[in-house]
Amino acid sequence: MPLFFSTILGWFSSLAGRYLVDAGLRFVATKALVYTFLVTTFPIVIKNLLCWLVDALNEIVQSSIEPGSVSSFTHQLTGLAGWLGDQLMLPTCVSVLLSAIAIRFVLNFIPLVG
């Protein structure tokens, strides 16, 4: 009789161990997939969305003003702001900040780290 119970107990413990290992591996794989998605794809999607929004707003503004009403100084000022933003590497800074926010968001899902 003790041999029977030890066999059953061994079978249940191996089944529970297998379930825990599968659940642990599934957890790690899910977190790795979410982390990879948020670090690689999320900043690109946000950048494309912001560029689309700015282009749409520019089209709306250009269609609402008369062709000769905007002075050349305004065009020079916006070109200067774009050049200055490029020299200060603002697109790279925004990308790094969004990646850091995404990493922090993913780390909050991990119980012992977040």
C-alpha positions as CSV (number, residue, x, y, z in Angstrom):
1,M,0.0,0.0,0.0
2,P,2.8,2.6,0.7
3,L,4.3,1.8,-2.7
4,F,0.9,2.7,-4.3
5,F,0.7,6.0,-2.4
6,S,4.3,6.9,-3.2
7,T,3.7,6.2,-6.9
8,I,0.6,8.3,-6.9
9,L,2.3,11.1,-5.0
10,G,5.3,11.0,-7.4
11,W,3.0,11.2,-10.3
12,F,1.0,14.2,-8.9
13,S,4.2,16.0,-8.0
14,S,5.7,15.5,-11.5
15,L,2.4,16.7,-13.0
16,A,2.4,19.8,-10.7
17,G,6.1,20.4,-11.5
18,R,5.4,20.2,-15.2
19,Y,2.5,22.6,-14.9
20,L,4.6,25.1,-12.9
21,V,7.5,24.9,-15.3
22,D,5.1,25.4,-18.3
23,A,3.4,28.3,-16.6
24,G,6.8,29.9,-15.7
25,L,8.1,29.5,-19.2
26,R,4.9,30.9,-20.6
27,F,5.2,33.9,-18.3
28,V,8.8,34.6,-19.3
29,A,8.0,34.2,-23.0
30,T,5.0,36.6,-22.7
31,K,7.0,39.2,-20.9
32,A,9.9,38.9,-23.4
33,L,7.5,39.3,-26.3
34,V,5.7,42.3,-24.7
35,Y,9.1,43.9,-23.8
36,T,10.4,43.4,-27.4
37,F,7.2,44.8,-28.9
38,L,7.2,47.8,-26.7
39,V,10.9,48.6,-27.1
40,T,11.1,48.1,-30.9
41,T,7.7,48.8,-32.3
42,F,6.0,51.2,-29.9
43,P,8.4,54.2,-30.5
44,I,8.1,53.7,-34.3
45,V,4.3,53.6,-34.2
46,I,4.1,56.7,-31.9
47,K,6.5,58.6,-34.2
48,N,4.5,57.7,-37.3
49,L,1.3,58.6,-35.6
50,L,2.7,62.0,-34.5
51,C,4.1,62.7,-38.0
52,W,0.7,61.8,-39.5
53,L,-1.1,64.1,-37.0
54,V,1.3,67.0,-37.8
55,D,0.9,66.5,-41.5
56,A,-2.9,66.5,-41.2
57,L,-2.8,69.6,-39.1
58,N,-0.5,71.3,-41.6
59,E,-2.9,70.4,-44.5
60,I,-5.8,71.8,-42.6
61,V,-4.0,75.1,-41.8
62,Q,-2.7,75.5,-45.3
63,S,-6.2,75.0,-46.8
64,S,-7.7,77.6,-44.5
65,I,-5.3,80.4,-45.2
66,E,-4.8,82.4,-48.4
67,P,-1.8,81.6,-50.5
68,G,-0.1,85.0,-50.1
69,S,-1.0,85.8,-46.5
70,V,1.8,84.0,-44.8
71,S,5.0,86.0,-44.7
72,S,8.4,84.5,-45.6
73,F,9.6,85.3,-42.1
74,T,7.1,82.7,-40.7
75,H,8.5,80.1,-43.1
76,Q,12.0,80.9,-42.1
77,L,11.1,80.7,-38.4
78,T,9.6,77.3,-38.7
79,G,12.6,76.1,-40.8
80,L,14.9,77.5,-38.1
81,A,13.0,75.6,-35.4
82,G,13.2,72.4,-37.4
83,W,16.9,72.8,-37.9
84,L,17.5,73.6,-34.2
85,G,15.4,70.6,-33.2
86,D,17.4,68.4,-35.5
87,Q,20.7,69.8,-34.1
88,L,19.6,69.2,-30.5
89,M,18.6,65.6,-31.6
90,L,15.1,66.0,-30.3
91,P,13.7,63.0,-32.4
92,T,16.3,60.7,-30.8
93,C,15.6,62.1,-27.3
94,V,11.9,61.5,-27.7
95,S,12.5,58.0,-29.0
96,V,14.8,57.2,-26.0
97,L,12.2,58.7,-23.5
98,L,9.4,56.7,-25.1
99,S,11.5,53.5,-24.9
100,A,12.3,54.2,-21.2
101,I,8.6,54.7,-20.5
102,A,7.8,51.4,-22.3
103,I,10.5,49.5,-20.4
104,R,9.2,50.9,-17.1
105,F,5.6,49.9,-18.1
106,V,6.8,46.3,-18.8
107,L,8.8,46.1,-15.6
108,N,5.7,47.0,-13.6
109,F,4.2,43.7,-14.7
110,I,7.0,41.7,-13.1
111,P,6.1,41.1,-9.5
112,L,9.5,41.2,-7.9
113,V,11.0,44.0,-10.0
114,G,8.1,46.5,-10.4
